[in-house]
């Protein structure tokens, strides 16, 4: 009898120590050595088959919505913007079904509607071309007149620049003033034709109900990139930049770049490639140091408005998450890379940037 009891206890213990995600997607049992829920990517304890079992709709079409699952396979996922990437293919659902041509056309339309771009007001000096070493004795931005940053969306964007701590290992707490500034920025970008085009398209694909609410959630929800310390967000990572493990992380925005460069905290070291977008601006691949930490390869738009950048990133984040998304501006085809980050049952922006 004792032997049978011991065998039973051993079997139960072995079940509790499962190392597979089969039948466990979205569950946090607190016992197993690896996990299969939306938080495991944050804590680095996902099971080895997490991606194949939990990030696909294989054998999951029509299952009940469970917020803790990293992606969904039911008719609610379109409105939440968290369908698995193969939802349309495997389930024939309403997760978007967005074609490459539709993305090219939409982003080109948003580009043409960008009335707040200031590329024709900026003077830049590219200097040396290459992938390493300091090839630029001078700054990238030679002239950024104050009026270039005075438009309705750029001026509200500038107000956000002092709200963040670069290090991901330092906790951040938003105060009432910072939240008010975020809401003012969202109000400003949502009033633009660029964002209205994006919202109409995403609603037509059942990818959002309210774009403003979705922007607030995926870009401004604070999360952790360093253990339990809440010190990051998609907006901070992409538009302001962060420091992590002795290097620059994110930092894909020209307004923040010119600010840090002008204050002597950023050293531009040269470019690898640049794409001319006409009077609106350009896209550059470059490398630099910020607060003495390196960014060995980065990319950003120059001169474009924050609403164009955020709209293009958001469309790709919802339509082609965790992948290279086809984009077109000024007739030039390129790609936008987005990465998702699961946190507290939400699918948030981990990163986004142009790939030329």
N, C-alpha and C positions, 0 to 999 in steps of 0.2 A: 504493500500500500504506500509506504514512504517513497519507494522508488518511482511509482507511478506519479505521485504528487510532485516529486522533483522534476520528472520529465515534463509534466504539464507546465510547471513554473518556468522551466528552461525554454519551452516552446513559446510561451507568452512573452518572455523577455526577448526572445529572438524577433518576434513580431514587432515589439515595441522599438527594436533597433533596426528597422527597415532601412536599407540603403538604396531603395528604388522609389520612383514616383508613381509607379503603376497603382492606380486607384487612390492616390493621395494628393492630387493636384488641388491646391487651395487649402489644404489642411495644415495646421500648425499643432503638432501633438506634443511638443516640448520634451519629447523623450528620444526620438530617433536621432542618429548621428548626423543626418542631413535632412533638409527641409524641401518642400515643394509648393511654397506659397509666394505671394508677391513680395514678401520681405526678404526672401533668401538671397536675392542679388545684393541687397544692402549689407547683409551680414556675412556674405561669402560662404554660406553653408548649404547651397543648393546641391541636390543629388546629381550624380553624373548624367542621369538621363532626363534631367529637368527640361531641357529644351525640346527634346523629341516627344516627351510625354505631355508637357504642360503648355508649350508655346505653339502647338498645332491643333487644328480642329479634327484631326484624324479620330474617328469614332466618338466625337463629342458634339456633333451637330444637334442643335435643339435642346441641349442640356440646360438646367436651371441656372439663372444668373447668380453667381456667388462672387461678392466683391473681392474676396481674398485671392481669387484666381488671377494669374498675371495677364491673361487675355481671355476673351469670351467667344462663344460659338453659338449665340442665340440672337433672336431678332431685336434684342435690346442693345446689343453692342454697338450698333451704328450710332445711336443717339448719345451713347457714353464715349464713343471714340476709342474703344478698347477691343475691337475685334482682333482675333488672331490674323496674322498676315495671309493665311491660306483659307480664310473664312469663305470668301466668294467662290474660290475654286472648288472647295470640298462641300460646301453647304448650299451653294447657289443662293446666298442670302442677300441682304440689303446693306452690306458693310461698305458699299461705295462703288465697287466695280469701275474704278477710275482708270481710264486708258492713258497711255503716254501722250497721245495727241491732245487729250483734254487738259492734261497738266501743262504741256507746252503752251497751248492757247490761253489758258487762264493766267498763267504767270506773265506771259507777254502782255495780256490785257491789263493786269495790275501794274506792270511796269509803265505802260503808256499812260495810266491814270495817276501816276505818282507826281502830284503837284507840289510836294514839299521837298523834293530832291534839290540838292545844292551843289552838284558836281561842278557846274560851270562857275561857281564862286570860289572854289578851292585851288590852291597852287601846291603841287607836290613835286618832289625831287626824288626820282627812283634810285639814282646812283648805281652802285654795282649790282650785277646779276650773278647769282650763284646760290648754292644750297648750304654753305657753311662759312664761318669766319665773318669778321666785321668788314663788310664791303661798302659801307656807307659812312663816311666821316661826318656827314651832316644829318639833320632830321628829315623824315619823310614829308612832314607837313611844313611847307614854307610859309603859307599864309592861309589863315582861317578867319575871315572878317567876322566881327561880332554879330552882324546881321544875318550871317549864314545859319546861326543857331537860334534865331529869334522867332522862327515859324511856330505854329500852334502845336505841332507834335514834337519837334526837336527841343523846344523850350521846356516842355513838360518832361521830356526824357532827361534833360540836363539836371533837373531837380532831383532825380533819383540817384545821381552818381555818388553822393556822399552817404548813401544808406547801407553800404556793404563793407564787410571786413574781408580782405583778400584770402586769408588763410582758412582752409576748410576745417582746420582743427580748433577754431575758435567759435564758440556758440554765438548765434545772432538772435536777437529778439526784436521784432518789429514794434515800434511805438505808434501812437495814434497819428502823428504827423507823417510818418513814412507810409502808413496805409492810405492816408488822404492823398498823398502824392501819387501813389500807385493808381488810385481810382481816377485821379485827374488825367493821368497819362492814358488809361484805358478809355476814358470818355473822349479824349482827343483823337486817338487812333480810330475808334469806332465811328467817328463822325466823318471819316475820309471815304472817298469812293473806292480806294484800294481795299479797305476792310469790308466794305459793303459788297464788293464783287466776291471776295473770299467767302463771306457768310452765305450769300445766295447760292454759290456753288456747293459749299459743304452741306447746306440744308437740302439741296436737291439730291445729294447722295446719301442722305440720312446719317451724316457723320457728326452733325451737331444740331442742337435745338437752338441754343443761344450762343453765338460765337463769343460774346463778351464774357459770359460766365466761364466758357471753356478756356479762354485766354487767362483769366484770373486764376483758374485752377492749375493748368498745366505749366504756366510760366512763373507764377508767384508763390505757389505753395512751397514753404520751406521744408527741406529734408536733410538727410545726413549723407555725406560722402566719407565720413571718418568715424566708424564705430557708432556710438550713440549720440554724438555731438551734432545737433541740428545747426548747420552753418552754411547751407547752400540752397540754391534754387536754380531752375532752368534759366531764368532771366539773368541772375547774377553770373552764372557760368558763361553763357553765350555773349551777353552784351557788356558785362563789366570785367570779367576775367577773375580767375582764382589762382591760388598757389597751393600745390599739393605735391608732396614727396620731392621737394627740391626743384620743381619745374612749374612753368606757367601752364594752367589748365583752362581750356576754353579761350575766351578773349577774342571774339570775332566781330568787333564793332569799331568803326572808324571814329565815332564821336568820343568814345572812351580812350581810344588810342591817341588821338591828338591832344586830349586833355592831359593824359599821363606823360606824354612826350613833352608837352609845353611846360609841365611842372618839374621836368628833369628826372622823373622816375622811370622813364622808358627809353631804351636805346635801340633805335631801328638799325638793323645790320645788313639790309639788302633784300632783294626780291628774286624769286625764281620765275614767276610768270605774271603777266597782267593782261586783262581783257578790257578793251575800251567799250563802254556803254553809252558813248556819245555825251551829250550835255548833262545827262543824269549822273554819270560817274563812271566807275570802273570796278573790277574785281581783281584782287591781288593775292598771290601766294608769296609769303615772305617769312623772315625769321627775325627775332628780336630778343632783348632782355628786358624784363620788367621787375623792378624792385630787386635787382641783381640776379634774378632767376631766369633761366633760358626758355624760350619757345622756339624749338628747332625748326618747326614747320607749322605755319598757320595760314589762314585765309580770311578775308573779309571783303565786304563791299566798301567802296569809298564814294561818298557823296549822296548815297541813297537815303531815303527817309526811314525812320524806325518802323513805320507801319508797313512799308514794302518788305523789309527784311522779316519782320515778325509774321506777316501774312503768308509769305512764301514758305517760311519754315513751318508754320502751323499747318498749312495745306499738306505739305509733304509728311509731317509728323502724323497726321490723321489718315492720309491716303496711302502712304508707303512707309510705315514706321520701321525703324531699324534697317534701313536699306538706302541705296542710292536712288534718288527720285529725279526723274527728268524735268528740267526747267529750261526756260528760254527767256532772254531779255535782249532787246535791241537786235533781234534776229540771231543771236548767238546761243547755241545749245550747250548746256552744261548740266551738272548734277548737284543736288543738294543732299547731303548726308544728315539723317537724323538718328538719334538714339533715344530710346525710352528708358525710364527708370521707375521701377515699382516702389511705392511707398504708401503704407497705411491703406492698402486696397485701391490706390489710385495709380494711373499710368501717367507719369509726368515727363516733361522734357529733361532728358539727361544731357543732350548736346545737339547742336545743329550748326551747319556751316556749309558754304559753297565749295564745291569740288570742281576745279577747272583743269 
